[in-house]
Amino acid sequence: MFVGLVRDPEWQPPEGFPSPRRRRWPVPWRAIVALAIFFAMLWLVPVIDHAFGPLAGYGFLLGAITFGALQLDRWLGPQYWRGLKDYQA
């Protein structure tokens, strides 16, 4: 009746059964690199502004914001935002 709730303290796994391992979470390298590129672009805006003028700096700032927005759209795009709305009666 209560399957899974009762534990036998003397039970041992069968011979050759692999022991449970701790889960190693994958490092999101692509996201880390994208964030590093985004912040490097933001850091470069004053340098480009000083070297090439305010219009070039403004254009580079818009490019950095566009890059960040596209990455955010890519990360959040596959999420399922409807929740349980499909199952409402």
VMD Tcl script that draws the C-alpha trace (Angstrom):
set ca {
  {0.00 0.00 0.00}
  {2.78 2.40 0.86}
  {5.24 1.50 -1.86}
  {8.44 3.45 -1.55}
  {7.74 4.72 1.95}
  {9.03 1.65 3.78}
  {12.78 1.11 3.98}
  {14.57 -2.01 5.08}
  {17.69 -0.99 7.02}
  {19.41 -4.30 6.19}
  {18.89 -4.06 2.41}
  {22.04 -3.85 0.33}
  {22.29 -3.23 -3.42}
  {23.12 -6.27 -5.57}
  {26.73 -7.14 -6.31}
  {28.14 -5.01 -9.13}
  {25.43 -2.38 -8.77}
  {26.99 1.05 -9.38}
  {27.05 3.32 -6.39}
  {25.15 6.58 -6.72}
  {27.40 9.48 -7.65}
  {27.03 13.12 -6.91}
  {25.67 15.01 -9.85}
  {28.16 17.25 -11.57}
  {26.39 20.28 -12.96}
  {27.55 21.30 -16.38}
  {29.24 24.68 -16.57}
  {27.33 26.96 -18.99}
  {30.42 28.08 -20.91}
  {28.46 29.63 -23.78}
  {26.51 31.87 -21.39}
  {29.67 32.86 -19.49}
  {31.46 33.78 -22.73}
  {28.43 35.75 -23.97}
  {28.29 37.72 -20.71}
  {32.03 38.37 -20.90}
  {31.67 39.65 -24.48}
  {28.71 41.83 -23.50}
  {30.53 43.45 -20.58}
  {33.69 43.86 -22.65}
  {31.63 45.68 -25.29}
  {30.15 47.94 -22.63}
  {33.63 48.61 -21.27}
  {34.84 49.54 -24.77}
  {32.13 52.14 -25.40}
  {34.01 55.06 -23.77}
  {37.23 54.03 -25.51}
  {35.54 54.04 -28.93}
  {33.72 57.24 -28.06}
  {37.00 58.97 -27.24}
  {38.89 57.52 -30.21}
  {36.30 57.85 -33.00}
  {33.76 60.34 -31.75}
  {30.39 60.27 -30.01}
  {28.44 58.91 -32.98}
  {30.69 55.84 -33.21}
  {30.47 55.34 -29.44}
  {26.71 55.59 -29.56}
  {26.54 53.12 -32.44}
  {28.80 50.70 -30.57}
  {26.63 51.06 -27.46}
  {23.56 50.22 -29.54}
  {25.42 47.21 -30.93}
  {26.32 46.03 -27.42}
  {22.71 46.38 -26.25}
  {21.49 44.55 -29.36}
  {23.99 41.74 -28.72}
  {22.78 41.42 -25.11}
  {19.11 41.48 -26.14}
  {19.66 38.78 -28.74}
  {21.45 36.58 -26.22}
  {18.66 37.10 -23.69}
  {16.09 36.23 -26.34}
  {18.05 33.10 -27.20}
  {18.26 32.00 -23.55}
  {14.61 32.67 -22.74}
  {13.16 31.57 -26.08}
  {12.83 27.83 -25.38}
  {11.13 28.38 -22.02}
  {7.51 27.33 -21.72}
  {5.75 30.44 -20.45}
  {2.12 29.30 -20.76}
  {2.27 27.16 -17.65}
  {-0.93 25.27 -16.96}
  {-3.09 27.49 -19.16}
  {-3.37 24.63 -21.66}
  {-5.08 22.47 -19.02}
  {-7.73 24.91 -17.83}
  {-11.29 23.71 -18.17}
}
mol new
graphics top color blue
foreach p $ca { graphics top sphere $p radius 0.5 }
foreach p [lrange $ca 0 end-1] q [lrange $ca 1 end] { graphics top cylinder $p $q radius 0.2 }
display resetview
